[in-house]
Amino acid sequence: MSGLFPAKTPMPPANASLAAAEGTQITLRDRATPIWSVAVSALFSMGGGLCLLATAVFFIFLYDEVAMNGQKLLAGLLAACALVPILGVLIFDVCHARALSGLRYIRMRNDAVGRALVGAVASGVFALLDPLLAIPFLCSALLSWLVCRYATRLLKTEPLWAFDTQEAVSLLTGRDQRAVELIQAENGESPFLVALLKVFALAALVASIAIASWLVAVGRLNVAAVLTIAFVTYWSADAFGTFFQQISRADPEYLKRAKSVALTHPPFSDDPASDEAAFVVHDLSVHTARSAPLLSNISFRAEPGTIIGLCGDSFAGKSLLLRALQAPHDLQDLFVRGYVGLRGTAMWGRTAHNSPLQSVLLPPQPIVAPGSGAQNITCFGGPDHLARARRALQSLVFTADTIERILTTKDISTLSTSEQKALSIARVLALRPPLYLIDRPEDGASDAMIRALGERLRTDARHGHIVLIATENRALLDQCDQLLMMQNGRVIELAATADIRARQSSGVSRFTAPRELESEDALDGWICSHFRRDGDEANRRAVCMVANEMLSLACQTSGDTTEAADELTFEFKHFTGKCEIRLIDSQLSLSSGALKKAEKAAATSVEGERLSPLAKIMRDSLSVETSQTNGTSFLHVSIKTYDPRLLTQRKADQNAATKA
């Protein structure tokens, strides 16, 4: 849509990042699981399990040599030798934790895998001794798998804490933050499932003792092996239950993530060299699992050095758009599709390798990590980053004591919300990415801080940085080169700030849409946004019907197939007793004969008769006029409206007169 890709204007050259000019270039690495960690974790877990099984082997020697044969001296010796595999368990567990320090989640998941593998090995060894000894292993594993696979869908999980109505009032009124953390925590396992798995392990224990005792009675097994078999069987059955319980749960790594993120091809451009420096968004859509659209076909571009303000109603989708641009994978249970590219490179890719910083999202609520203020403001960087961040903070906070408190605090949680806000803004400015994505920076910030932020963004824009900022602050909007107007998750206009404000001051609003019938819903939403008073239903219906016929009339126009010709622009303005809609279309061509024919058809029409779109417009409007300027056609339509307040007052007067 060409209107969302405004004509290119001379911009300052995209200089090298100021961050690189001051010192080290900022790079990042996305969170990733090392490939080697899975194998290493499983090996350590198997090693610990094998040492535990080796410890059980000493039960045989202790029972046979000491208890049965009376070798008293061997009791201490065998006990001392048993300490070797016991120490092995300690060594494997400690080395496991040290080797995968900071990867606790991986250790926990692969520990269950390693234990289950050791249990499978033990069952194989016992099956070689006698096939009957493998029965408890197989039964416990099968029952655990069946229960975890199918019963977990029916069993209710247990929350960390359940609250009653009175307690809900307490926590929701801000009296107990710990209670809020407890109710937001992930639910635990079903108590019934945990009890069942424990029962299966105990049943395997009893079955192994029974089978081993029978084998001893028939002379096929040494009595000294009964205790070892029972211990190993119980441990293995518990390992199987833990493993199947784990794989039956959804991997937490994939919870609270987008259902699908589909990267499409970039739009075709007549000037590829320009795209190498621009920020391009093409056909970006976000919808729910039920196909309810949240963002619809968002397309625009921003040249280097451009500041674009995102404007619209509270539920227009501005914050969602910024999140979709920066982190679409974090849009829980949503489907994302489109193309987002900066400097010719798609932005949605994630990598475990060092890569240049492309963009930074500044959300309304500060993002902080456990640590000190200096660590947070530098992204845990070095002295060079701290010096740069200090200068950025000094440009926002003009009190030396506050600056020192932010930078020297050992615990970021001790800072106030305003101080954390200043820290987060200063961190973004210190990073100086090619693309700033800023969402409501005025929340929790002082007027002086906002003015300083606006001046700094303007300075960075002169050096080729691009800024997208969702804000209602007038000082920040004054710094914007263009305004991107949004409504109901759609872009209705992207134009110069001065042009949009001039139209708004005159009462004119504008809507831009593709030349297609699918734009009808978006057009209706835009029309309805101008009639929000109680009793405006008839106004909405009447104006939407005319606007939809204007869209149909434009869609019937054929000829030029360029991108500019595939776009329509509507303008709307209120008057007393009427409203006016103007269709701006480079392809619309209506002769005087066509107008007279449509007017005659509208005048002689009867109910149920099929009319052309133009005739319907004539029938339902006060007046229809056409004009043409510089090759662009205009269709002016006036539609009668009413003031619902006058109707309400008239009814009240009539009721009062009737009662009198």
C-alpha positions in Angstrom: 0.0 0.0 0.0 1.7 3.1 -1.2 0.1 5.5 1.2 1.8 3.5 4.0 5.1 3.7 2.2 5.4 7.5 1.9 7.4 9.2 -0.7 11.1 9.1 0.0 12.6 12.4 1.3 16.2 13.2 1.6 17.5 11.9 4.9 20.8 12.3 6.7 23.2 9.5 6.0 23.0 6.5 8.3 26.2 7.0 10.1 27.9 4.3 12.1 26.4 3.8 15.5 27.4 6.3 18.1 27.9 3.4 20.4 30.7 2.1 18.1 32.1 5.7 17.9 32.4 5.8 21.7 33.9 2.4 22.2 32.8 -1.2 22.0 30.0 -2.0 19.7 27.1 -3.6 21.5 26.4 -7.2 20.6 23.9 -9.7 21.9 23.3 -13.4 22.0 19.8 -14.9 22.4 19.1 -17.4 25.1 19.7 -21.0 23.9 20.3 -24.5 25.2 23.8 -25.7 24.4 23.7 -28.9 22.3 26.4 -30.6 24.4 24.5 -29.9 27.7 21.9 -32.6 27.1 24.4 -35.4 26.5 26.6 -34.2 29.4 23.7 -34.0 31.8 22.4 -37.5 30.8 25.9 -39.0 31.3 26.3 -37.5 34.8 22.9 -38.7 35.8 23.6 -42.2 34.5 26.9 -42.2 36.3 25.3 -41.3 39.6 22.6 -44.0 39.0 25.2 -46.6 38.2 27.1 -45.8 41.4 23.8 -46.2 43.4 23.3 -49.6 41.8 26.9 -50.5 42.6 26.2 -49.7 46.2 23.2 -52.2 46.1 25.6 -54.9 44.9 27.4 -54.8 48.3 24.1 -55.9 49.9 24.7 -59.3 48.3 28.2 -59.7 49.8 27.3 -58.4 53.2 24.4 -60.8 53.4 26.2 -63.8 52.0 29.6 -63.5 53.5 28.8 -61.8 56.8 25.2 -62.8 57.7 25.2 -66.3 56.3 28.9 -67.4 56.5 29.8 -65.5 59.7 32.8 -63.6 58.2 32.7 -60.8 60.8 35.9 -59.2 59.7 34.5 -58.6 56.2 31.6 -56.4 57.6 33.8 -53.4 58.1 35.8 -54.0 55.0 32.8 -54.4 52.7 31.1 -51.3 54.4 34.3 -49.3 53.7 34.4 -50.5 50.1 30.7 -49.5 49.7 31.7 -45.9 50.5 33.5 -45.8 47.1 30.3 -45.9 45.0 28.5 -43.7 47.6 31.3 -41.1 47.1 30.8 -41.6 43.4 27.2 -40.5 43.7 28.4 -37.3 45.5 31.1 -36.7 42.9 28.8 -37.1 40.0 26.1 -34.9 41.4 28.5 -32.1 42.4 30.3 -32.3 39.0 26.9 -32.3 37.3 26.0 -29.1 39.0 29.4 -27.5 38.4 29.5 -28.5 34.7 26.0 -27.2 34.0 26.0 -24.3 36.5 23.2 -21.9 35.7 21.4 -24.5 33.6 19.4 -25.9 36.5 16.3 -26.6 34.3 18.3 -28.7 31.9 19.8 -30.7 34.8 16.4 -31.4 36.3 14.9 -32.7 33.1 17.9 -34.8 32.0 18.4 -36.2 35.5 15.1 -38.1 35.0 16.2 -39.3 31.6 19.5 -40.6 33.0 17.9 -42.4 35.9 15.3 -44.0 33.6 18.1 -45.3 31.3 19.9 -46.8 34.3 16.7 -48.4 35.3 16.3 -49.9 31.9 19.9 -51.3 32.0 19.1 -52.8 35.4 16.0 -54.5 34.1 18.0 -55.9 31.2 20.6 -57.4 33.6 17.9 -58.9 35.8 16.2 -60.4 32.7 19.4 -62.1 31.8 19.5 -63.7 35.3 15.9 -64.8 35.0 13.1 -63.4 32.8 10.7 -63.4 35.7 12.7 -60.7 37.4 11.9 -58.3 34.6 8.2 -58.5 35.2 8.0 -55.8 38.0 10.1 -53.5 35.8 7.9 -53.9 32.8 4.6 -53.6 34.7 5.6 -50.5 36.7 6.9 -48.8 33.5 3.7 -49.7 31.5 1.3 -48.5 34.3 3.3 -45.3 34.8 3.2 -44.6 31.1 -0.5 -45.3 30.8 -1.4 -43.1 33.8 0.8 -40.2 32.8 -0.2 -40.4 29.2 -4.0 -40.6 29.6 -5.1 -39.9 33.2 -3.3 -36.6 33.4 -5.8 -35.1 31.0 -8.6 -35.9 33.5 -6.8 -35.3 36.8 -7.0 -31.7 38.2 -3.6 -30.2 39.0 -3.1 -28.5 42.3 -2.4 -24.8 42.6 0.4 -23.6 44.9 -2.3 -21.8 47.0 -6.0 -21.7 46.8 -7.9 -18.6 48.1 -11.4 -17.9 49.2 -13.5 -14.8 48.5 -12.3 -12.8 51.5 -8.7 -13.6 50.8 -9.2 -12.5 47.2 -10.3 -9.1 48.4 -7.1 -8.8 50.5 -4.6 -9.8 47.7 -6.4 -7.8 45.0 -6.3 -4.7 47.1 -2.6 -4.8 47.4 -2.3 -6.1 51.0 -0.3 -9.3 50.3 2.2 -9.4 47.4 3.3 -12.9 48.3 -0.2 -14.1 47.9 -0.2 -12.7 44.3 3.0 -14.5 43.6 1.5 -17.8 44.9 -1.6 -17.7 42.9 0.3 -16.8 39.7 2.8 -19.7 40.2 2.4 -22.7 37.9 0.2 -25.5 39.2 1.8 -28.6 40.6 1.1 -32.2 39.8 -2.2 -33.8 40.7 -1.9 -35.4 44.2 -3.7 -38.4 43.0 -1.2 -38.9 40.2 1.7 -38.6 42.6 0.1 -41.2 44.9 -0.5 -43.6 42.0 3.1 -43.5 40.9 4.2 -44.1 44.5 1.8 -47.1 44.7 3.3 -48.5 41.4 6.8 -48.3 42.8 5.8 -50.0 46.1 3.9 -52.6 44.1 7.0 -53.3 42.0 9.0 -53.6 45.3 6.5 -56.2 46.7 6.4 -58.1 43.3 10.2 -58.2 43.1 10.5 -59.6 46.6 7.8 -62.2 45.9 9.3 -63.3 42.6 12.9 -63.4 44.0 11.7 -65.4 47.1 10.0 -67.9 44.8 13.1 -68.2 42.7 15.1 -68.8 45.9 12.6 -71.5 47.0 13.0 -73.4 43.7 16.8 -73.1 43.8 17.2 -70.7 40.8 18.5 -67.7 42.8 20.8 -67.1 45.8 18.9 -65.7 48.8 21.6 -63.0 49.2 20.3 -61.3 46.0 16.8 -60.8 47.2 17.5 -57.5 49.0 19.5 -56.1 46.1 16.8 -57.0 43.6 14.1 -55.4 45.8 16.1 -52.2 46.2 17.1 -51.8 42.5 13.5 -52.6 41.4 12.0 -50.0 43.6 14.5 -47.4 42.6 14.0 -48.2 38.9 10.2 -48.1 39.2 10.4 -44.7 40.8 12.7 -43.5 38.0 10.3 -44.7 35.3 7.4 -42.9 37.0 9.4 -39.7 37.3 10.5 -39.9 33.6 7.0 -40.6 32.2 5.5 -37.9 34.5 8.0 -35.4 33.1 7.5 -36.2 29.4 3.7 -36.1 29.8 3.9 -32.5 30.9 4.2 -29.7 28.4 7.8 -28.4 28.3 7.9 -25.2 30.2 10.2 -23.8 27.6 7.3 -23.8 25.1 4.6 -22.5 27.5 3.4 -18.9 27.2 4.7 -18.8 23.7 3.2 -17.9 20.4 1.4 -20.7 18.6 3.0 -19.9 15.3 5.4 -17.2 14.0 5.6 -17.3 10.1 8.1 -15.1 8.4 7.0 -14.2 4.9 9.0 -12.9 2.0 9.9 -9.2 2.0 7.9 -6.9 -0.3 9.1 -6.2 -3.8 10.9 -2.9 -4.1 11.9 -0.8 -7.0 14.8 0.5 -5.0 16.6 -2.3 -3.2 19.4 0.0 -2.2 17.0 2.0 -0.1 15.7 -1.0 1.7 19.3 -1.8 2.8 19.0 1.1 5.3 15.2 1.3 5.9 13.0 -0.4 8.5 10.3 -2.3 6.6 7.1 -3.9 8.0 5.0 -5.8 5.4 1.6 -7.5 5.9 2.1 -8.1 9.6 -0.9 -9.9 11.2 -1.7 -11.3 14.6 -4.7 -13.3 15.4 -6.0 -15.7 18.1 -6.6 -19.4 17.8 -10.2 -18.6 16.8 -9.0 -16.4 14.0 -10.0 -13.2 15.8 -7.7 -10.5 14.3 -5.7 -8.4 16.7 -3.4 -6.8 14.1 -4.5 -6.9 10.5 -2.1 -6.4 7.5 0.2 -3.8 9.0 2.5 -2.4 6.4 4.8 0.6 6.5 8.4 1.7 6.2 10.7 4.1 8.0 13.7 5.6 6.5 16.9 6.2 8.6 16.5 9.3 10.8 12.7 9.1 11.0 10.7 9.3 14.2 7.2 7.8 13.9 4.6 8.3 16.6 2.0 5.6 17.1 -1.4 7.1 17.8 -4.9 5.7 18.3 -7.4 4.8 20.9 -6.5 2.8 24.0 -7.3 -0.5 22.3 -6.0 0.3 18.9 -3.1 -2.3 19.1 -0.1 0.1 19.5 1.6 -1.9 22.3 0.8 -5.2 20.6 2.4 -3.9 17.4 5.6 -2.9 19.2 5.8 -6.3 20.9 5.2 -8.1 17.7 8.0 -6.2 16.0 10.5 -7.0 18.7 9.5 -10.4 20.2 6.7 -12.1 18.3 7.5 -15.5 20.0 6.4 -14.0 23.3 2.8 -13.4 22.2 1.2 -16.2 24.2 -1.1 -18.5 22.2 -1.3 -16.1 19.2 -0.5 -16.6 15.5 1.9 -14.1 14.0 2.6 -13.7 10.3 4.4 -11.1 8.2 7.8 -9.6 7.5 9.8 -7.3 9.7 13.2 -6.3 8.4 15.9 -3.7 9.3 18.7 -2.8 6.9 17.8 -5.7 4.6 17.8 -8.3 7.4 14.8 -10.1 8.9 14.5 -9.3 12.6 12.6 -12.3 14.0 15.5 -14.7 13.8 17.1 -15.9 17.1 20.7 -17.0 17.3 23.0 -18.4 20.0 26.0 -16.6 18.4 27.1 -13.0 18.9 25.2 -10.6 16.6 24.9 -6.8 16.3 22.2 -5.2 18.3 19.4 -4.2 16.0 16.5 -2.9 18.1 15.5 -2.3 21.7 12.0 -2.4 23.2 11.3 0.0 26.1 8.0 -1.2 27.6 5.9 0.9 30.0 7.1 -1.2 33.0 10.8 -1.3 33.5 12.6 -4.6 32.7 15.1 -5.4 35.5 17.2 -8.4 36.4 18.3 -9.5 39.9 21.5 -7.6 40.5 22.8 -4.1 41.2 21.8 -0.8 39.5 25.2 -0.6 37.7 24.7 -4.2 36.3 21.2 -3.5 35.1 22.0 -0.1 33.4 25.0 -1.6 31.5 23.3 -5.0 30.7 26.0 -6.5 33.0 28.7 -4.9 30.8 32.1 -3.4 31.7 33.5 0.0 32.7 33.1 1.4 29.2 29.4 0.6 29.1 29.0 2.1 32.6 30.6 5.4 31.6 28.3 5.7 28.6 25.2 4.7 30.7 26.2 7.3 33.4 26.2 10.1 30.8 22.8 8.9 29.5 21.4 8.9 33.0 22.8 12.3 33.7 20.9 13.7 30.7 17.6 12.4 32.3 18.1 12.8 36.0 19.4 16.2 37.2 20.0 15.2 40.9 23.5 13.9 41.7 22.2 12.0 44.7 19.6 10.2 42.7 22.2 9.2 40.0 24.6 7.8 42.6 21.8 5.9 44.4 20.7 4.3 41.1 24.3 3.4 40.1 25.5 2.2 43.5 22.6 0.2 44.8 23.4 -3.4 45.3 19.8 -4.6 44.9 17.7 -3.2 42.0 14.5 -4.0 43.8 15.2 -1.3 46.5 14.8 1.5 43.9 11.5 3.2 43.5 9.4 2.8 40.3 10.5 6.2 39.0 14.2 5.4 39.6 13.8 2.1 37.8 12.1 3.9 35.0 15.0 6.4 34.7 17.4 3.5 34.7 15.6 1.6 31.9 15.4 4.7 29.7 19.1 5.5 30.3 20.0 1.9 29.4 18.1 2.2 26.1 19.8 5.5 25.3 23.2 4.1 26.2 22.7 1.1 23.9 21.9 3.4 21.0 20.4 0.7 18.7 19.6 1.4 15.1 15.9 1.0 15.9 14.1 2.3 19.1 10.7 0.7 20.0 9.3 2.8 22.8 5.9 2.2 24.5 4.4 4.9 26.7 7.6 6.3 28.2 5.7 8.9 30.0 4.3 6.3 32.5 6.1 6.8 35.7 8.5 9.5 34.3 8.7 13.2 35.1 8.0 15.9 32.6 11.6 17.0 32.7 12.7 13.4 31.9 10.3 13.2 29.0 11.6 16.4 27.5 15.1 15.2 27.8 14.2 11.9 26.2 12.6 13.7 23.3 15.6 15.9 22.7 17.9 12.8 22.9 15.8 10.9 20.4 15.9 13.8 18.0 19.7 13.9 18.3 20.0 10.2 17.6 17.6 10.5 14.6 19.9 13.1 13.1 22.6 10.3 13.2 20.4 7.9 11.3 18.6 6.0 14.1 14.9 5.1 13.6 12.3 5.6 16.4 8.8 4.1 16.8 7.1 5.6 19.9 3.6 4.9 21.2 2.8 7.9 23.3 0.1 10.5 24.1 2.6 13.0 25.4 2.6 16.3 23.4 6.3 17.0 23.9 7.2 13.6 22.4 4.7 13.9 19.6 6.2 17.2 18.7 9.5 15.4 17.9 7.8 13.0 15.5 8.3 13.4 11.8 5.3 11.2 11.0 2.2 9.8 12.8 1.0 6.3 12.2 -2.7 6.3 13.1 -4.1 2.9 14.3 -7.7 1.7 14.9 -8.9 -1.8 15.8 -5.5 -3.3 15.0 -5.3 -1.7 11.6 -3.2 1.2 10.2 -5.6 3.8 8.9 -3.1 6.4 8.0 0.6 7.2 7.9 1.5 10.8 7.1 3.5 13.8 8.1 2.7 15.0 11.6 1.9 18.5 10.4 -0.6 17.2 7.8 -2.5 15.0 10.3 -2.7 17.7 12.9 -3.9 20.2 10.3 -6.7 17.9 9.4 -7.5 17.0 13.0 -7.8 20.7 13.8 -10.3 21.2 11.0 -12.3 18.2 12.1 -11.3 16.0 9.2 -10.1 12.4 9.8 -8.6 10.1 7.2 -8.6 6.4 6.5 -6.5 4.5 4.1 -7.2 1.0 2.9 -6.4 -1.4 0.0 -8.8 -1.5 -3.0 -10.6 -4.7 -2.0 -13.9 -5.7 -0.6 -12.2 -7.2 2.4 -11.5 -3.7 3.6 -15.2 -3.3 4.5 -14.9 -4.4 8.1 -12.0 -2.0 8.7 -14.0 0.8 7.0 -17.0 0.1 9.2 -14.9 0.2 12.3 -13.5 3.6 11.3 -16.9 5.0 10.5 -18.3 3.7 13.8 -15.5 5.3 15.8 -17.1 8.7 14.8 -20.5 7.8 16.4 -19.9 6.8 20.0 -22.9 8.4 21.7 -25.8 6.4 23.0 -28.5 6.4 20.4 -26.1 6.7 17.5 -27.0 3.2 16.1 -29.0 4.5 13.2 -26.3 7.0 12.3 -23.8 4.2 12.2 -25.9 2.0 10.0 -26.8 4.8 7.5 -23.2 6.1 7.1 -21.7 2.6 7.0 -24.1 1.6 4.2 -23.1 4.5 2.1 -19.4 4.1 2.8 -19.5 0.4 1.8 -21.2 1.3 -1.5 -18.4 3.8 -2.1 -15.9 1.1 -1.5 -17.8 -1.3 -3.9 -17.9 1.5 -6.5 -14.1 1.9 -6.2 -13.4 -1.8 -6.4 -15.3 -2.0 -9.7 -12.8 0.4 -11.2 -10.1 -1.3 -13.2 -7.1 0.0 -15.1 -3.8 0.9 -13.5 -2.4 -2.0 -11.5 0.4 -0.2 -9.7 0.6 -0.3 -5.9 -0.5 3.4 -5.7 -3.6 2.7 -7.7 -4.5 -0.2 -5.4 -5.1 2.1 -2.5 -8.2 4.2 -1.4 -8.4 7.1 0.9 -11.6 8.2 2.8 -12.0 11.5 4.6 -14.8 12.1 7.2 -16.1 15.3 8.8 -19.1 16.1 11.1 -21.5 18.9 10.5 -24.7 19.9 12.1 -27.4 17.5 10.9 -25.1 15.8 8.4 -21.7 14.3 7.8 -19.5 14.3 4.7 -17.4 11.5 3.3 -14.9 12.1 0.6 -13.4 9.2 -1.5 -10.0 10.0 -2.9 -9.1 7.6 -5.8 -6.7 8.0 -8.7 -8.7 5.5 -10.8 -12.3 6.7 -10.2 -13.9 8.2 -13.3 -17.5 9.2 -13.3 -19.0 11.0 -16.2 -22.0 13.3 -16.0 -24.0 10.8 -17.9 -23.3 8.1 -15.3 -24.3 10.4 -12.5 -27.6 11.3 -14.2 -28.3 7.7 -14.9 -27.7 6.7 -11.3 -29.7 9.6 -10.0 -32.7 8.6 -12.2 -32.4 4.9 -11.1 -32.3 6.0 -7.4 -35.4 8.3 -7.8 -37.5 5.6 -9.5 -36.3 2.6 -7.5 -38.7 0.4 -5.5 -38.0 -1.7 -2.4 -36.1 -4.8 -3.3 -34.9 -3.6 -6.6 -31.2 -4.2 -7.4 -29.3 -1.0 -7.9 -25.7 -0.2 -8.8 -23.4 1.1 -6.0 -23.6 4.6 -7.4 -27.4 4.5 -7.5 -27.5 3.3 -3.9 -25.2 6.1 -2.9 -27.6 8.6 -4.6 -30.6 7.1 -2.9 -29.2 7.2 0.6 -27.4 10.5 0.5 -28.3 14.2 0.7 -25.9 15.1 -2.2 -23.3 13.5 -4.4 -20.6 15.5 -6.1 -17.4 14.6 -8.1 -14.3 16.6 -8.9 -10.8 16.0 -10.2 -7.5 17.6 -9.4 -4.1 16.8 -10.7 -5.3 13.4 -12.0 -6.9 12.4 -8.7 -10.7 12.0 -8.5 -12.8 12.9 -5.6 -16.3 11.7 -4.7 -18.0 14.0 -2.1 -21.1 12.5 -0.4 -23.3 14.2 2.3 -25.4 12.0 4.5 -28.1 13.1 6.9 -27.5 12.4 10.6 -29.3 13.3 13.8 -28.2 14.3 17.3 -29.3 11.6 19.7 -29.2 14.1 22.6 -32.0 16.1 20.9 -34.1 13.0 20.4 -33.7 12.1 24.1 -34.6 15.7 25.2 -37.6 15.7 22.8 -38.9 12.4 24.3 -38.4 13.7 27.8 -40.4 16.8 26.9 -43.2 14.7 25.4 -43.3 12.5 28.5 -43.5 15.5 30.7 -46.3 17.0 28.6 -48.2 13.7 28.7 -48.0 13.5 32.5 -49.1 17.1 32.8 
